[in-house]
Amino acid sequence: MTTATTEVETTRKLLEAADTDIAAFFDFFSDDCVFRMGNNAPVIGKSAIQAWVAQYLTSVVSMRHEILEEWSEGNVAALRVEVTYTLQNGESFTLPAVTRTRVENNKVTEYLIFIDPSPVVSGSTK
């Protein structure tokens, strides 16, 4: 039996919070965290990340992450996931993604999300 690293556990909890308690999600980040989704420009700082995520999730009612694979090396963890989004119009769809998290002093200092966010941004898969 293998045990998950602190970095993997932190990333699992981060994704669970994203699905259930968005305020708790932001508590994982350091004040100077670097956040980047897809090919968007990096967002630096917890308050800037909160504003960016609020804008990104405008059309989203809920989301659920299913972890498919996990890996860690040093203070970095990577999880391959499928994210199911439910939009305000009732439409649901699932997107593949990989998250890469750097954890220092029990806080996420870098959070990179490799995903094509186009369906979320447009509010539809059509």
Secondary structure, DSSP 8 states (H G I E B T S, - for coil): -----HHHHHHHHHHHHHHH-HHHHHHTEEEEEEEEETTS--EESHHHHHHHHHHHTTTEEEEEEEEEEEEEETTEEEEEEEEEEEETTS-EEEEEEEEEEEEETTEEEEEEEE---HHHHHT---
